[in-house]
Each structure stands twice: as C-alpha cells, then as structure tokens.
C-alpha cells in the first residue's frame, strides 16, 4: 500500500486509534494522496478566523477559505485542525505526521461520543452519524467504503 506506515504507527501509538482504522480512512478520503486538497463550498463552521489569519500572516478571506478546505491523507478540514490547536499555515496539514495527529484527535473525540465504529466513520465524514428513516447513514456509501478498506487492510496486515 502507498501509505506512510511509520507515521500511521506513530499516530496510532500517540492516540490509541488502531493503525488499520487510520489507514482505511486515509485510503477512503484521499486514495493515499498526501497532497489531496479540496475546497468544501458548503462547509459552514470556521474557527477564530481573525486571530488565526493574523498568526498565519494571511488575509481573513484566505484563512476562511483554507479552513473550509480539506487536506492530506485524511482530508482533514482546516477549521478542525485550528480547533485542535494548529498554529501557522494550515498547509502544514500536507505533512503526514501532522495530518494524522490532528485527524486522530478528531477520531478520539468522535469515539467518546459514539461507540459503534460505523457511527464514528459516518461522523468523521459528515460531522455526525445521521441515519435515514430506513436506518441507513446519510453517507452510507462512505461508511461502506471505509469498512471495505478496513477489511482489505486487515486481510493483508492482520487485524
């Protein structure tokens, strides 16, 4: 697999999130592309834009757009990284170790809220684990893809 397993192992050791889970989300989110970036035009939540822009020495508009974008292996939102304490440029999220670190902080928070791993995966992608009246997640296709990737990784690496 084309993932940086050393950084994944370090993030797993630091966070308690299983390596295979981190890898499955990374494959689902970015197909293993360290430099994946995507502006999420419908993303509504930003964090301390004025303060962060000043610290990063960029305009507030640029800061807002970066916070509304997802980065790196885990396609972590810039605003989420800011909330967890990322200072300086949001583009640091393209560094694997930082991308995994902040994504694992989010996963740990979600694991405190949700006990079922499918709920955690749904919430990682959509902000919360919302199900339809039929009992499927609103982002069921995403959840299924993470679970499929997880099963494939566990078949190769052990679970």
C-alpha positions as CSV (number, residue, x, y, z in Angstrom):
1,X,0.0,0.0,0.0
2,X,1.2,3.5,-0.7
3,X,0.6,4.9,2.8
4,X,3.3,6.1,5.2
5,X,3.1,3.3,7.7
6,X,5.7,4.7,10.0
7,X,3.7,8.0,10.5
8,X,0.5,6.0,10.8
9,X,2.1,3.8,13.5
10,X,3.3,6.9,15.4
11,X,-0.1,8.5,15.3
12,X,-1.7,5.2,16.4
13,X,0.7,4.9,19.3
14,X,0.1,8.5,20.4
15,X,-3.7,8.4,20.0
16,X,-4.8,4.8,20.6
17,X,-6.6,4.8,17.3
18,X,-5.8,1.4,15.5
19,X,-3.3,1.7,12.6
20,X,-5.7,-0.1,10.3
21,X,-8.5,2.3,11.0
22,X,-6.3,5.3,10.3
23,X,-5.2,3.7,7.0
24,X,-8.7,2.7,6.0
25,X,-9.9,6.3,6.4
26,X,-6.9,7.7,4.6
27,X,-7.5,5.4,1.6
28,X,-11.2,6.3,1.6
29,X,-10.6,10.0,1.9
30,X,-7.6,10.6,-0.4
31,X,-6.9,7.3,-2.1
32,X,-3.5,7.6,-0.4
33,X,-2.7,11.0,-1.9
34,X,-0.6,13.0,0.5
35,X,-1.2,16.2,-1.4
36,X,-5.0,15.9,-1.8
37,X,-6.8,19.2,-1.2
38,X,-10.4,20.1,-1.7
39,X,-12.4,23.3,-1.1
40,X,-15.8,22.4,0.6
41,X,-18.0,25.3,-0.5
42,X,-20.9,24.1,1.7
43,X,-18.8,23.8,4.8
44,X,-20.2,26.2,7.4
45,X,-18.1,26.1,10.5
46,X,-14.9,28.1,10.9
47,X,-12.7,28.8,14.0
48,X,-11.3,32.1,15.1
49,X,-10.7,33.4,11.6
50,X,-9.4,36.8,12.6
51,X,-6.9,35.5,15.2
52,X,-5.7,32.6,13.0
53,X,-5.3,34.9,10.0
54,X,-3.2,37.2,12.0
55,X,-1.0,34.4,13.4
56,X,-0.6,32.9,9.9
57,X,0.1,36.3,8.3
58,X,-2.6,35.9,5.7
59,X,-5.9,37.7,4.9
60,X,-9.0,36.7,6.7
61,X,-10.6,35.6,3.4
62,X,-7.7,33.3,2.7
63,X,-7.8,31.9,6.2
64,X,-11.6,31.3,5.9
65,X,-11.1,29.5,2.5
66,X,-8.3,27.4,4.0
67,X,-10.5,26.4,7.0
68,X,-13.2,25.4,4.5
69,X,-10.8,23.1,2.7
70,X,-9.7,19.5,3.5
71,X,-6.1,18.4,3.3
72,X,-3.8,15.5,3.0
73,X,-4.2,11.8,3.5
74,X,-7.1,12.1,6.0
75,X,-8.8,15.1,4.2
76,X,-8.9,16.9,7.5
77,X,-10.8,20.2,7.4
78,X,-8.6,23.2,8.2
79,X,-11.1,24.5,10.7
80,X,-10.9,21.2,12.7
81,X,-7.2,21.5,12.8
82,X,-7.5,25.1,14.1
83,X,-9.9,24.0,16.7
84,X,-7.4,21.4,17.9
85,X,-4.6,23.9,18.1
86,X,-2.8,24.0,14.8
87,X,-1.0,27.3,14.5
88,X,0.8,28.8,11.5
89,X,-0.1,27.7,8.0
90,X,-3.0,25.3,7.5
91,X,-0.9,23.9,4.6
92,X,1.1,22.1,7.3
93,X,-1.6,19.5,7.1
94,X,0.0,18.2,4.0
95,X,2.8,16.9,6.3
96,X,1.7,13.3,7.1
97,X,2.6,13.3,10.8
98,X,0.5,16.5,11.4
99,X,-2.3,15.3,9.2
100,X,-2.6,12.0,11.1
101,X,-2.1,13.7,14.5
102,X,-5.0,16.1,14.1
103,X,-7.2,13.6,12.4
104,X,-6.6,11.2,15.3
105,X,-7.6,13.9,17.7
106,X,-10.9,14.2,15.9
107,X,-11.3,10.4,15.8
108,X,-10.7,10.3,19.6
109,X,-13.4,12.9,20.2
110,X,-15.8,11.0,18.0
111,X,-15.0,7.8,19.8
112,X,-16.0,9.4,23.1
113,X,-19.4,10.3,21.6
114,X,-20.1,7.2,19.5
115,X,-19.3,3.6,20.5
116,X,-20.0,1.9,17.1
117,X,-17.2,2.2,14.6
118,X,-19.6,2.8,11.7
119,X,-21.0,5.7,13.6
120,X,-17.5,7.1,14.1
121,X,-16.8,6.8,10.4
122,X,-20.1,8.4,9.4
123,X,-19.4,11.3,11.8
124,X,-15.8,11.7,10.6
125,X,-17.1,12.3,7.1
126,X,-20.3,14.2,7.8
127,X,-19.9,15.8,11.2
128,X,-22.4,13.5,12.9
129,X,-23.8,10.0,12.4
130,X,-27.1,10.8,10.9
131,X,-29.3,7.9,9.8
132,X,-32.3,8.0,7.4
133,X,-35.7,6.7,8.4
134,X,-34.7,3.4,6.7
135,X,-31.8,3.0,9.2
136,X,-29.0,3.8,6.7
137,X,-26.5,6.5,7.2
138,X,-26.9,9.6,5.1
139,X,-23.4,8.9,3.9
140,X,-23.8,5.1,3.8
141,X,-21.7,4.8,0.7
142,X,-18.8,6.4,2.5
143,X,-19.2,4.2,5.6
144,X,-19.3,1.1,3.4
145,X,-16.2,2.2,1.6
146,X,-14.2,2.7,4.9
147,X,-15.4,-0.7,6.2
148,X,-14.4,-2.4,2.9
149,X,-11.0,-0.7,3.0
150,X,-10.6,-1.7,6.6
151,X,-11.4,-5.3,5.8
152,X,-9.0,-5.3,2.9
153,X,-6.2,-3.9,5.1
154,X,-6.9,-6.3,7.9
155,X,-6.8,-9.2,5.4
156,X,-3.3,-8.1,4.3
157,X,-1.8,-6.9,7.6
158,X,-3.9,-8.7,10.1
159,X,-6.5,-7.2,12.4
